[in-house]
Amino acid sequence: MTGRVSPFHCPYCGDENLRPGEAGHGAWECHSCLRAFTLSFTGHLARPEGVTR
């Protein structure tokens, strides 16, 4: 996973009219519902015991 993946749709309205936001890394603006949001990678989850790929 890279830090450069862009969202495909707005998490609020579902529209695809997104632009990078001015607030910095991970910031996005939806020009359909006029909301701004950020995306960030939090970390990896522990694999449950007994589960394989």
mmCIF entry with sequence, helices, sheets and N, C-alpha, C, O atoms, coordinates in Angstrom:
data_MODEL
# 
_entry.id   MODEL 
# 
_entity.id                         1 
_entity.type                       polymer 
_entity.pdbx_number_of_molecules   1 
# 
_entity_poly.entity_id                      1 
_entity_poly.type                           'polypeptide(L)' 
_entity_poly.nstd_linkage                   no 
_entity_poly.nstd_monomer                   no 
_entity_poly.pdbx_seq_one_letter_code       MTGRVSPFHCPYCGDENLRPGEAGHGAWECHSCLRAFTLSFTGHLARPEGVTR 
_entity_poly.pdbx_seq_one_letter_code_can   MTGRVSPFHCPYCGDENLRPGEAGHGAWECHSCLRAFTLSFTGHLARPEGVTR 
_entity_poly.pdbx_strand_id                 A 
# 
loop_
_entity_poly_seq.entity_id 
_entity_poly_seq.num 
_entity_poly_seq.mon_id 
_entity_poly_seq.hetero 
1 1  MET n 
1 2  THR n 
1 3  GLY n 
1 4  ARG n 
1 5  VAL n 
1 6  SER n 
1 7  PRO n 
1 8  PHE n 
1 9  HIS n 
1 10 CYS n 
1 11 PRO n 
1 12 TYR n 
1 13 CYS n 
1 14 GLY n 
1 15 ASP n 
1 16 GLU n 
1 17 ASN n 
1 18 LEU n 
1 19 ARG n 
1 20 PRO n 
1 21 GLY n 
1 22 GLU n 
1 23 ALA n 
1 24 GLY n 
1 25 HIS n 
1 26 GLY n 
1 27 ALA n 
1 28 TRP n 
1 29 GLU n 
1 30 CYS n 
1 31 HIS n 
1 32 SER n 
1 33 CYS n 
1 34 LEU n 
1 35 ARG n 
1 36 ALA n 
1 37 PHE n 
1 38 THR n 
1 39 LEU n 
1 40 SER n 
1 41 PHE n 
1 42 THR n 
1 43 GLY n 
1 44 HIS n 
1 45 LEU n 
1 46 ALA n 
1 47 ARG n 
1 48 PRO n 
1 49 GLU n 
1 50 GLY n 
1 51 VAL n 
1 52 THR n 
1 53 ARG n 
# 
_struct_asym.id          A 
_struct_asym.entity_id   1 
# 
_struct_sheet.id               AA1 
_struct_sheet.type             ? 
_struct_sheet.number_strands   3 
_struct_sheet.details          ? 
# 
loop_
_struct_sheet_order.sheet_id 
_struct_sheet_order.range_id_1 
_struct_sheet_order.range_id_2 
_struct_sheet_order.offset 
_struct_sheet_order.sense 
AA1 1 2 ? anti-parallel 
AA1 2 3 ? anti-parallel 
# 
loop_
_struct_sheet_range.sheet_id 
_struct_sheet_range.id 
_struct_sheet_range.beg_label_comp_id 
_struct_sheet_range.beg_label_asym_id 
_struct_sheet_range.beg_label_seq_id 
_struct_sheet_range.pdbx_beg_PDB_ins_code 
_struct_sheet_range.end_label_comp_id 
_struct_sheet_range.end_label_asym_id 
_struct_sheet_range.end_label_seq_id 
_struct_sheet_range.pdbx_end_PDB_ins_code 
_struct_sheet_range.beg_auth_comp_id 
_struct_sheet_range.beg_auth_asym_id 
_struct_sheet_range.beg_auth_seq_id 
_struct_sheet_range.end_auth_comp_id 
_struct_sheet_range.end_auth_asym_id 
_struct_sheet_range.end_auth_seq_id 
AA1 1 LEU A 18 ? PRO A 20 ? LEU A 18 PRO A 20 
AA1 2 ALA A 27 ? CYS A 30 ? ALA A 27 CYS A 30 
AA1 3 ARG A 35 ? THR A 38 ? ARG A 35 THR A 38 
# 
loop_
_atom_site.group_PDB 
_atom_site.id 
_atom_site.type_symbol 
_atom_site.label_atom_id 
_atom_site.label_alt_id 
_atom_site.label_comp_id 
_atom_site.label_asym_id 
_atom_site.label_entity_id 
_atom_site.label_seq_id 
_atom_site.pdbx_PDB_ins_code 
_atom_site.Cartn_x 
_atom_site.Cartn_y 
_atom_site.Cartn_z 
_atom_site.occupancy 
_atom_site.B_iso_or_equiv 
_atom_site.pdbx_formal_charge 
_atom_site.auth_seq_id 
_atom_site.auth_comp_id 
_atom_site.auth_asym_id 
_atom_site.auth_atom_id 
_atom_site.pdbx_PDB_model_num 
ATOM 1   N N  . MET A 1 1  ? 0.847   -1.171  0.000  1.00 0.00 ? 1  MET A N  1 
ATOM 2   C CA . MET A 1 1  ? 0.000   0.000   0.000  1.00 0.00 ? 1  MET A CA 1 
ATOM 3   C C  . MET A 1 1  ? 0.895   1.237   0.000  1.00 0.00 ? 1  MET A C  1 
ATOM 4   O O  . MET A 1 1  ? 1.898   1.288   0.712  1.00 0.00 ? 1  MET A O  1 
ATOM 5   N N  . THR A 1 2  ? 0.534   2.206   -0.784 1.00 0.00 ? 2  THR A N  1 
ATOM 6   C CA . THR A 1 2  ? 1.298   3.440   -0.820 1.00 0.00 ? 2  THR A CA 1 
ATOM 7   C C  . THR A 1 2  ? 0.472   4.573   -0.226 1.00 0.00 ? 2  THR A C  1 
ATOM 8   O O  . THR A 1 2  ? -0.741  4.444   -0.058 1.00 0.00 ? 2  THR A O  1 
ATOM 9   N N  . GLY A 1 3  ? 1.123   5.662   0.084  1.00 0.00 ? 3  GLY A N  1 
ATOM 10  C CA . GLY A 1 3  ? 0.432   6.819   0.611  1.00 0.00 ? 3  GLY A CA 1 
ATOM 11  C C  . GLY A 1 3  ? -0.194  7.673   -0.468 1.00 0.00 ? 3  GLY A C  1 
ATOM 12  O O  . GLY A 1 3  ? -0.722  8.745   -0.174 1.00 0.00 ? 3  GLY A O  1 
ATOM 13  N N  . ARG A 1 4  ? -0.150  7.226   -1.710 1.00 0.00 ? 4  ARG A N  1 
ATOM 14  C CA . ARG A 1 4  ? -0.631  8.033   -2.817 1.00 0.00 ? 4  ARG A CA 1 
ATOM 15  C C  . ARG A 1 4  ? -1.932  7.527   -3.433 1.00 0.00 ? 4  ARG A C  1 
ATOM 16  O O  . ARG A 1 4  ? -2.307  7.952   -4.526 1.00 0.00 ? 4  ARG A O  1 
ATOM 17  N N  . VAL A 1 5  ? -2.593  6.659   -2.768 1.00 0.00 ? 5  VAL A N  1 
ATOM 18  C CA . VAL A 1 5  ? -3.857  6.128   -3.276 1.00 0.00 ? 5  VAL A CA 1 
ATOM 19  C C  . VAL A 1 5  ? -4.942  7.180   -3.071 1.00 0.00 ? 5  VAL A C  1 
ATOM 20  O O  . VAL A 1 5  ? -5.053  7.760   -1.991 1.00 0.00 ? 5  VAL A O  1 
ATOM 21  N N  . SER A 1 6  ? -5.729  7.423   -4.093 1.00 0.00 ? 6  SER A N  1 
ATOM 22  C CA . SER A 1 6  ? -6.793  8.413   -3.976 1.00 0.00 ? 6  SER A CA 1 
ATOM 23  C C  . SER A 1 6  ? -8.141  7.711   -3.823 1.00 0.00 ? 6  SER A C  1 
ATOM 24  O O  . SER A 1 6  ? -8.328  6.605   -4.332 1.00 0.00 ? 6  SER A O  1 
ATOM 25  N N  . PRO A 1 7  ? -9.082  8.350   -3.122 1.00 0.00 ? 7  PRO A N  1 
ATOM 26  C CA . PRO A 1 7  ? -10.401 7.743   -2.967 1.00 0.00 ? 7  PRO A CA 1 
ATOM 27  C C  . PRO A 1 7  ? -11.163 7.754   -4.292 1.00 0.00 ? 7  PRO A C  1 
ATOM 28  O O  . PRO A 1 7  ? -10.951 8.632   -5.128 1.00 0.00 ? 7  PRO A O  1 
ATOM 29  N N  . PHE A 1 8  ? -12.039 6.788   -4.474 1.00 0.00 ? 8  PHE A N  1 
ATOM 30  C CA . PHE A 1 8  ? -12.842 6.697   -5.691 1.00 0.00 ? 8  PHE A CA 1 
ATOM 31  C C  . PHE A 1 8  ? -14.141 7.485   -5.586 1.00 0.00 ? 8  PHE A C  1 
ATOM 32  O O  . PHE A 1 8  ? -14.691 7.922   -6.597 1.00 0.00 ? 8  PHE A O  1 
ATOM 33  N N  . HIS A 1 9  ? -14.635 7.670   -4.350 1.00 0.00 ? 9  HIS A N  1 
ATOM 34  C CA . HIS A 1 9  ? -15.891 8.387   -4.161 1.00 0.00 ? 9  HIS A CA 1 
ATOM 35  C C  . HIS A 1 9  ? -15.914 9.030   -2.782 1.00 0.00 ? 9  HIS A C  1 
ATOM 36  O O  . HIS A 1 9  ? -15.156 8.648   -1.891 1.00 0.00 ? 9  HIS A O  1 
ATOM 37  N N  . CYS A 1 10 ? -16.781 9.997   -2.622 1.00 0.00 ? 10 CYS A N  1 
ATOM 38  C CA . CYS A 1 10 ? -16.951 10.702  -1.350 1.00 0.00 ? 10 CYS A CA 1 
ATOM 39  C C  . CYS A 1 10 ? -17.586 9.759   -0.332 1.00 0.00 ? 10 CYS A C  1 
ATOM 40  O O  . CYS A 1 10 ? -18.566 9.089   -0.659 1.00 0.00 ? 10 CYS A O  1 
ATOM 41  N N  . PRO A 1 11 ? -17.056 9.683   0.904  1.00 0.00 ? 11 PRO A N  1 
ATOM 42  C CA . PRO A 1 11 ? -17.663 8.814   1.912  1.00 0.00 ? 11 PRO A CA 1 
ATOM 43  C C  . PRO A 1 11 ? -19.004 9.336   2.428  1.00 0.00 ? 11 PRO A C  1 
ATOM 44  O O  . PRO A 1 11 ? -19.717 8.604   3.115  1.00 0.00 ? 11 PRO A O  1 
ATOM 45  N N  . TYR A 1 12 ? -19.362 10.575  2.116  1.00 0.00 ? 12 TYR A N  1 
ATOM 46  C CA . TYR A 1 12 ? -20.613 11.168  2.590  1.00 0.00 ? 12 TYR A CA 1 
ATOM 47  C C  . TYR A 1 12 ? -21.740 11.062  1.571  1.00 0.00 ? 12 TYR A C  1 
ATOM 48  O O  . TYR A 1 12 ? -22.844 10.631  1.904  1.00 0.00 ? 12 TYR A O  1 
ATOM 49  N N  . CYS A 1 13 ? -21.460 11.460  0.314  1.00 0.00 ? 13 CYS A N  1 
ATOM 50  C CA . CYS A 1 13 ? -22.533 11.469  -0.684 1.00 0.00 ? 13 CYS A CA 1 
ATOM 51  C C  . CYS A 1 13 ? -22.344 10.419  -1.786 1.00 0.00 ? 13 CYS A C  1 
ATOM 52  O O  . CYS A 1 13 ? -23.277 10.145  -2.542 1.00 0.00 ? 13 CYS A O  1 
ATOM 53  N N  . GLY A 1 14 ? -21.157 9.835   -1.881 1.00 0.00 ? 14 GLY A N  1 
ATOM 54  C CA . GLY A 1 14 ? -20.909 8.798   -2.870 1.00 0.00 ? 14 GLY A CA 1 
ATOM 55  C C  . GLY A 1 14 ? -20.523 9.310   -4.247 1.00 0.00 ? 14 GLY A C  1 
ATOM 56  O O  . GLY A 1 14 ? -20.263 8.511   -5.147 1.00 0.00 ? 14 GLY A O  1 
ATOM 57  N N  . ASP A 1 15 ? -20.480 10.620  -4.431 1.00 0.00 ? 15 ASP A N  1 
ATOM 58  C CA . ASP A 1 15 ? -20.144 11.176  -5.734 1.00 0.00 ? 15 ASP A CA 1 
ATOM 59  C C  . ASP A 1 15 ? -18.637 11.064  -5.998 1.00 0.00 ? 15 ASP A C  1 
ATOM 60  O O  . ASP A 1 15 ? -17.853 10.880  -5.067 1.00 0.00 ? 15 ASP A O  1 
ATOM 61  N N  . GLU A 1 16 ? -18.247 11.174  -7.246 1.00 0.00 ? 16 GLU A N  1 
ATOM 62  C CA . GLU A 1 16 ? -16.844 11.045  -7.642 1.00 0.00 ? 16 GLU A CA 1 
ATOM 63  C C  . GLU A 1 16 ? -16.186 12.387  -7.948 1.00 0.00 ? 16 GLU A C  1 
ATOM 64  O O  . GLU A 1 16 ? -15.084 12.421  -8.496 1.00 0.00 ? 16 GLU A O  1 
ATOM 65  N N  . ASN A 1 17 ? -16.841 13.486  -7.606 1.00 0.00 ? 17 ASN A N  1 
ATOM 66  C CA . ASN A 1 17 ? -16.338 14.827  -7.906 1.00 0.00 ? 17 ASN A CA 1 
ATOM 67  C C  . ASN A 1 17 ? -15.379 15.284  -6.801 1.00 0.00 ? 17 ASN A C  1 
ATOM 68  O O  . ASN A 1 17 ? -15.678 16.227  -6.069 1.00 0.00 ? 17 ASN A O  1 
ATOM 69  N N  . LEU A 1 18 ? -14.226 14.614  -6.683 1.00 0.00 ? 18 LEU A N  1 
ATOM 70  C CA . LEU A 1 18 ? -13.254 14.869  -5.621 1.00 0.00 ? 18 LEU A CA 1 
ATOM 71  C C  . LEU A 1 18 ? -12.030 15.602  -6.151 1.00 0.00 ? 18 LEU A C  1 
ATOM 72  O O  . LEU A 1 18 ? -11.617 15.424  -7.297 1.00 0.00 ? 18 LEU A O  1 
ATOM 73  N N  . ARG A 1 19 ? -11.465 16.427  -5.284 1.00 0.00 ? 19 ARG A N  1 
ATOM 74  C CA . ARG A 1 19 ? -10.228 17.134  -5.590 1.00 0.00 ? 19 ARG A CA 1 
ATOM 75  C C  . ARG A 1 19 ? -9.335  17.080  -4.354 1.00 0.00 ? 19 ARG A C  1 
ATOM 76  O O  . ARG A 1 19 ? -9.845  17.069  -3.234 1.00 0.00 ? 19 ARG A O  1 
ATOM 77  N N  . PRO A 1 20 ? -8.006  17.046  -4.532 1.00 0.00 ? 20 PRO A N  1 
ATOM 78  C CA . PRO A 1 20 ? -7.123  17.113  -3.363 1.00 0.00 ? 20 PRO A CA 1 
ATOM 79  C C  . PRO A 1 20 ? -7.391  18.397  -2.582 1.00 0.00 ? 20 PRO A C  1 
ATOM 80  O O  . PRO A 1 20 ? -7.593  19.460  -3.170 1.00 0.00 ? 20 PRO A O  1 
ATOM 81  N N  . GLY A 1 21 ? -7.391  18.290  -1.259 1.00 0.00 ? 21 GLY A N  1 
ATOM 82  C CA . GLY A 1 21 ? -7.667  19.443  -0.407 1.00 0.00 ? 21 GLY A CA 1 
ATOM 83  C C  . GLY A 1 21 ? -6.429  20.275  -0.148 1.00 0.00 ? 21 GLY A C  1 
ATOM 84  O O  . GLY A 1 21 ? -5.304  19.820  -0.356 1.00 0.00 ? 21 GLY A O  1 
ATOM 85  N N  . GLU A 1 22 ? -6.644  21.486  0.305  1.00 0.00 ? 22 GLU A N  1 
ATOM 86  C CA . GLU A 1 22 ? -5.555  22.404  0.601  1.00 0.00 ? 22 GLU A CA 1 
ATOM 87  C C  . GLU A 1 22 ? -4.991  22.201  2.001  1.00 0.00 ? 22 GLU A C  1 
ATOM 88  O O  . GLU A 1 22 ? -3.967  22.796  2.338  1.00 0.00 ? 22 GLU A O  1 
ATOM 89  N N  . ALA A 1 23 ? -5.632  21.377  2.826  1.00 0.00 ? 23 ALA A N  1 
ATOM 90  C CA . ALA A 1 23 ? -5.213  21.181  4.209  1.00 0.00 ? 23 ALA A CA 1 
ATOM 91  C C  . ALA A 1 23 ? -3.974  20.294  4.343  1.00 0.00 ? 23 ALA A C  1 
ATOM 92  O O  . ALA A 1 23 ? -3.466  20.120  5.451  1.00 0.00 ? 23 ALA A O  1 
ATOM 93  N N  . GLY A 1 24 ? -3.489  19.743  3.261  1.00 0.00 ? 24 GLY A N  1 
ATOM 94  C CA . GLY A 1 24 ? -2.271  18.941  3.339  1.00 0.00 ? 24 GLY A CA 1 
ATOM 95  C C  . GLY A 1 24 ? -2.462  17.501  2.909  1.00 0.00 ? 24 GLY A C  1 
ATOM 96  O O  . GLY A 1 24 ? -3.436  17.149  2.244  1.00 0.00 ? 24 GLY A O  1 
ATOM 97  N N  . HIS A 1 25 ? -1.501  16.677  3.307  1.00 0.00 ? 25 HIS A N  1 
ATOM 98  C CA . HIS A 1 25 ? -1.470  15.272  2.908  1.00 0.00 ? 25 HIS A CA 1 
ATOM 99  C C  . HIS A 1 25 ? -2.717  14.534  3.373  1.00 0.00 ? 25 HIS A C  1 
ATOM 100 O O  . HIS A 1 25 ? -3.063  14.592  4.553  1.00 0.00 ? 25 HIS A O  1 
ATOM 101 N N  . GLY A 1 26 ? -3.388  13.847  2.473  1.00 0.00 ? 26 GLY A N  1 
ATOM 102 C CA . GLY A 1 26 ? -4.564  13.055  2.796  1.00 0.00 ? 26 GLY A CA 1 
ATOM 103 C C  . GLY A 1 26 ? -5.857  13.827  2.813  1.00 0.00 ? 26 GLY A C  1 
ATOM 104 O O  . GLY A 1 26 ? -6.914  13.247  3.063  1.00 0.00 ? 26 GLY A O  1 
ATOM 105 N N  . ALA A 1 27 ? -5.809  15.129  2.553  1.00 0.00 ? 27 ALA A N  1 
ATOM 106 C CA . ALA A 1 27 ? -7.018  15.950  2.571  1.00 0.00 ? 27 ALA A CA 1 
ATOM 107 C C  . ALA A 1 27 ? -7.693  15.918  1.204  1.00 0.00 ? 27 ALA A C  1 
ATOM 108 O O  . ALA A 1 27 ? -7.032  16.000  0.169  1.00 0.00 ? 27 ALA A O  1 
ATOM 109 N N  . TRP A 1 28 ? -9.013  15.798  1.218  1.00 0.00 ? 28 TRP A N  1 
ATOM 110 C CA . TRP A 1 28 ? -9.805  15.756  -0.008 1.00 0.00 ? 28 TRP A CA 1 
ATOM 111 C C  . TRP A 1 28 ? -11.025 16.634  0.146  1.00 0.00 ? 28 TRP A C  1 
ATOM 112 O O  . TRP A 1 28 ? -11.517 16.838  1.256  1.00 0.00 ? 28 TRP A O  1 
ATOM 113 N N  . GLU A 1 29 ? -11.517 17.159  -0.972 1.00 0.00 ? 29 GLU A N  1 
ATOM 114 C CA . GLU A 1 29 ? -12.717 17.983  -0.995 1.00 0.00 ? 29 GLU A CA 1 
ATOM 115 C C  . GLU A 1 29 ? -13.697 17.398  -1.999 1.00 0.00 ? 29 GLU A C  1 
ATOM 116 O O  . GLU A 1 29 ? -13.321 17.047  -3.117 1.00 0.00 ? 29 GLU A O  1 
ATOM 117 N N  . CYS A 1 30 ? -14.954 17.298  -1.593 1.00 0.00 ? 30 CYS A N  1 
ATOM 118 C CA . CYS A 1 30 ? -16.010 16.851  -2.503 1.00 0.00 ? 30 CYS A CA 1 
ATOM 119 C C  . CYS A 1 30 ? -16.726 18.094  -3.004 1.00 0.00 ? 30 CYS A C  1 
ATOM 120 O O  . CYS A 1 30 ? -17.286 18.853  -2.212 1.00 0.00 ? 30 CYS A O  1 
ATOM 121 N N  . HIS A 1 31 ? -16.712 18.302  -4.290 1.00 0.00 ? 31 HIS A N  1 
ATOM 122 C CA . HIS A 1 31 ? -17.336 19.490  -4.865 1.00 0.00 ? 31 HIS A CA 1 
ATOM 123 C C  . HIS A 1 31 ? -18.815 19.256  -5.196 1.00 0.00 ? 31 HIS A C  1 
ATOM 124 O O  . HIS A 1 31 ? -19.469 20.120  -5.781 1.00 0.00 ? 31 HIS A O  1 
ATOM 125 N N  . SER A 1 32 ? -19.333 18.089  -4.821 1.00 0.00 ? 32 SER A N  1 
ATOM 126 C CA . SER A 1 32 ? -20.763 17.830  -4.974 1.00 0.00 ? 32 SER A CA 1 
ATOM 127 C C  . SER A 1 32 ? -21.515 18.178  -3.690 1.00 0.00 ? 32 SER A C  1 
ATOM 128 O O  . SER A 1 32 ? -22.516 18.893  -3.730 1.00 0.00 ? 32 SER A O  1 
ATOM 129 N N  . CYS A 1 33 ? -21.034 17.672  -2.548 1.00 0.00 ? 33 CYS A N  1 
ATOM 130 C CA . CYS A 1 33 ? -21.708 17.946  -1.276 1.00 0.00 ? 33 CYS A CA 1 
ATOM 131 C C  . CYS A 1 33 ? -20.987 19.023  -0.463 1.00 0.00 ? 33 CYS A C  1 
ATOM 132 O O  . CYS A 1 33 ? -21.427 19.385  0.628  1.00 0.00 ? 33 CYS A O  1 
ATOM 133 N N  . LEU A 1 34 ? -19.877 19.529  -1.002 1.00 0.00 ? 34 LEU A N  1 
ATOM 134 C CA . LEU A 1 34 ? -19.104 20.612  -0.381 1.00 0.00 ? 34 LEU A CA 1 
ATOM 135 C C  . LEU A 1 34 ? -18.581 20.254  1.005  1.00 0.00 ? 34 LEU A C  1 
ATOM 136 O O  . LEU A 1 34 ? -18.582 21.084  1.914  1.00 0.00 ? 34 LEU A O  1 
ATOM 137 N N  . ARG A 1 35 ? -18.134 19.005  1.155  1.00 0.00 ? 35 ARG A N  1 
ATOM 138 C CA . ARG A 1 35 ? -17.524 18.560  2.408  1.00 0.00 ? 35 ARG A CA 1 
ATOM 139 C C  . ARG A 1 35 ? -16.047 18.294  2.190  1.00 0.00 ? 35 ARG A C  1 
ATOM 140 O O  . ARG A 1 35 ? -15.621 17.925  1.095  1.00 0.00 ? 35 ARG A O  1 
ATOM 141 N N  . ALA A 1 36 ? -15.283 18.484  3.234  1.00 0.00 ? 36 ALA A N  1 
ATOM 142 C CA . ALA A 1 36 ? -13.849 18.198  3.205  1.00 0.00 ? 36 ALA A CA 1 
ATOM 143 C C  . ALA A 1 36 ? -13.572 17.076  4.203  1.00 0.00 ? 36 ALA A C  1 
ATOM 144 O O  . ALA A 1 36 ? -14.191 17.021  5.265  1.00 0.00 ? 36 ALA A O  1 
ATOM 145 N N  . PHE A 1 37 ? -12.651 16.189  3.866  1.00 0.00 ? 37 PHE A N  1 
ATOM 146 C CA . PHE A 1 37 ? -12.319 15.074  4.743  1.00 0.00 ? 37 PHE A CA 1 
ATOM 147 C C  . PHE A 1 37 ? -10.864 14.683  4.532  1.00 0.00 ? 37 PHE A C  1 
ATOM 148 O O  . PHE A 1 37 ? -10.242 15.082  3.548  1.00 0.00 ? 37 PHE A O  1 
ATOM 149 N N  . THR A 1 38 ? -10.328 13.906  5.456  1.00 0.00 ? 38 THR A N  1 
ATOM 150 C CA . THR A 1 38 ? -8.964  13.409  5.335  1.00 0.00 ? 38 THR A CA 1 
ATOM 151 C C  . THR A 1 38 ? -8.973  11.897  5.404  1.00 0.00 ? 38 THR A C  1 
ATOM 152 O O  . THR A 1 38 ? -9.832  11.294  6.047  1.00 0.00 ? 38 THR A O  1 
ATOM 153 N N  . LEU A 1 39 ? -8.022  11.304  4.744  1.00 0.00 ? 39 LEU A N  1 
ATOM 154 C CA . LEU A 1 39 ? -7.806  9.861   4.764  1.00 0.00 ? 39 LEU A CA 1 
ATOM 155 C C  . LEU A 1 39 ? -6.415  9.608   5.323  1.00 0.00 ? 39 LEU A C  1 
ATOM 156 O O  . LEU A 1 39 ? -5.461  10.308  4.983  1.00 0.00 ? 39 LEU A O  1 
ATOM 157 N N  . SER A 1 40 ? -6.309  8.610   6.178  1.00 0.00 ? 40 SER A N  1 
ATOM 158 C CA . SER A 1 40 ? -4.992  8.263   6.707  1.00 0.00 ? 40 SER A CA 1 
ATOM 159 C C  . SER A 1 40 ? -4.932  6.765   6.974  1.00 0.00 ? 40 SER A C  1 
ATOM 160 O O  . SER A 1 40 ? -5.950  6.116   7.219  1.00 0.00 ? 40 SER A O  1 
ATOM 161 N N  . PHE A 1 41 ? -3.730  6.239   6.921  1.00 0.00 ? 41 PHE A N  1 
ATOM 162 C CA . PHE A 1 41 ? -3.488  4.833   7.215  1.00 0.00 ? 41 PHE A CA 1 
ATOM 163 C C  . PHE A 1 41 ? -3.182  4.726   8.700  1.00 0.00 ? 41 PHE A C  1 
ATOM 164 O O  . PHE A 1 41 ? -2.247  5.365   9.183  1.00 0.00 ? 41 PHE A O  1 
ATOM 165 N N  . THR A 1 42 ? -3.948  3.935   9.426  1.00 0.00 ? 42 THR A N  1 
ATOM 166 C CA . THR A 1 42 ? -3.779  3.822   10.864 1.00 0.00 ? 42 THR A CA 1 
ATOM 167 C C  . THR A 1 42 ? -2.764  2.748   11.243 1.00 0.00 ? 42 THR A C  1 
ATOM 168 O O  . THR A 1 42 ? -1.948  2.969   12.137 1.00 0.00 ? 42 THR A O  1 
ATOM 169 N N  . GLY A 1 43 ? -2.797  1.600   10.588 1.00 0.00 ? 43 GLY A N  1 
ATOM 170 C CA . GLY A 1 43 ? -1.869  0.520   10.896 1.00 0.00 ? 43 GLY A CA 1 
ATOM 171 C C  . GLY A 1 43 ? -2.415  -0.819  10.451 1.00 0.00 ? 43 GLY A C  1 
ATOM 172 O O  . GLY A 1 43 ? -3.482  -0.901  9.841  1.00 0.00 ? 43 GLY A O  1 
ATOM 173 N N  . HIS A 1 44 ? -1.680  -1.858  10.760 1.00 0.00 ? 44 HIS A N  1 
ATOM 174 C CA . HIS A 1 44 ? -2.077  -3.221  10.415 1.00 0.00 ? 44 HIS A CA 1 
ATOM 175 C C  . HIS A 1 44 ? -2.780  -3.871  11.602 1.00 0.00 ? 44 HIS A C  1 
ATOM 176 O O  . HIS A 1 44 ? -2.450  -3.601  12.757 1.00 0.00 ? 44 HIS A O  1 
ATOM 177 N N  . LEU A 1 45 ? -3.744  -4.724  11.305 1.00 0.00 ? 45 LEU A N  1 
ATOM 178 C CA . LEU A 1 45 ? -4.429  -5.486  12.337 1.00 0.00 ? 45 LEU A CA 1 
ATOM 179 C C  . LEU A 1 45 ? -3.688  -6.793  12.577 1.00 0.00 ? 45 LEU A C  1 
ATOM 180 O O  . LEU A 1 45 ? -3.038  -7.325  11.677 1.00 0.00 ? 45 LEU A O  1 
ATOM 181 N N  . ALA A 1 46 ? -3.791  -7.296  13.783 1.00 0.00 ? 46 ALA A N  1 
ATOM 182 C CA . ALA A 1 46 ? -3.200  -8.594  14.095 1.00 0.00 ? 46 ALA A CA 1 
ATOM 183 C C  . ALA A 1 46 ? -4.040  -9.680  13.443 1.00 0.00 ? 46 ALA A C  1 
ATOM 184 O O  . ALA A 1 46 ? -5.269  -9.639  13.488 1.00 0.00 ? 46 ALA A O  1 
ATOM 185 N N  . ARG A 1 47 ? -3.368  -10.649 12.837 1.00 0.00 ? 47 ARG A N  1 
ATOM 186 C CA . ARG A 1 47 ? -4.070  -11.754 12.204 1.00 0.00 ? 47 ARG A CA 1 
ATOM 187 C C  . ARG A 1 47 ? -4.595  -12.685 13.297 1.00 0.00 ? 47 ARG A C  1 
ATOM 188 O O  . ARG A 1 47 ? -3.838  -13.088 14.180 1.00 0.00 ? 47 ARG A O  1 
ATOM 189 N N  . PRO A 1 48 ? -5.899  -13.034 13.246 1.00 0.00 ? 48 PRO A N  1 
ATOM 190 C CA . PRO A 1 48 ? -6.456  -13.943 14.259 1.00 0.00 ? 48 PRO A CA 1 
ATOM 191 C C  . PRO A 1 48 ? -5.739  -15.301 14.216 1.00 0.00 ? 48 PRO A C  1 
ATOM 192 O O  . PRO A 1 48 ? -5.312  -15.762 13.158 1.00 0.00 ? 48 PRO A O  1 
ATOM 193 N N  . GLU A 1 49 ? -5.622  -15.907 15.361 1.00 0.00 ? 49 GLU A N  1 
ATOM 194 C CA . GLU A 1 49 ? -4.926  -17.190 15.470 1.00 0.00 ? 49 GLU A CA 1 
ATOM 195 C C  . GLU A 1 49 ? -5.641  -18.243 14.638 1.00 0.00 ? 49 GLU A C  1 
ATOM 196 O O  . GLU A 1 49 ? -6.864  -18.365 14.704 1.00 0.00 ? 49 GLU A O  1 
ATOM 197 N N  . GLY A 1 50 ? -4.889  -19.000 13.860 1.00 0.00 ? 50 GLY A N  1 
ATOM 198 C CA . GLY A 1 50 ? -5.444  -20.058 13.036 1.00 0.00 ? 50 GLY A CA 1 
ATOM 199 C C  . GLY A 1 50 ? -5.886  -19.613 11.650 1.00 0.00 ? 50 GLY A C  1 
ATOM 200 O O  . GLY A 1 50 ? -6.290  -20.453 10.846 1.00 0.00 ? 50 GLY A O  1 
ATOM 201 N N  . VAL A 1 51 ? -5.824  -18.320 11.343 1.00 0.00 ? 51 VAL A N  1 
ATOM 202 C CA . VAL A 1 51 ? -6.223  -17.820 10.030 1.00 0.00 ? 51 VAL A CA 1 
ATOM 203 C C  . VAL A 1 51 ? -4.980  -17.661 9.173  1.00 0.00 ? 51 VAL A C  1 
ATOM 204 O O  . VAL A 1 51 ? -3.994  -17.060 9.599  1.00 0.00 ? 51 VAL A O  1 
ATOM 205 N N  . THR A 1 52 ? -5.032  -18.198 7.973  1.00 0.00 ? 52 THR A N  1 
ATOM 206 C CA . THR A 1 52 ? -3.919  -18.052 7.041  1.00 0.00 ? 52 THR A CA 1 
ATOM 207 C C  . THR A 1 52 ? -4.384  -17.242 5.845  1.00 0.00 ? 52 THR A C  1 
ATOM 208 O O  . THR A 1 52 ? -5.580  -17.052 5.628  1.00 0.00 ? 52 THR A O  1 
ATOM 209 N N  . ARG A 1 53 ? -3.441  -16.782 5.095  1.00 0.00 ? 53 ARG A N  1 
ATOM 210 C CA . ARG A 1 53 ? -3.772  -15.998 3.909  1.00 0.00 ? 53 ARG A CA 1 
ATOM 211 C C  . ARG A 1 53 ? -4.459  -16.860 2.945  1.00 0.00 ? 53 ARG A C  1 
ATOM 212 O O  . ARG A 1 53 ? -4.832  -16.403 1.865  1.00 0.00 ? 53 ARG A O  1 
# 
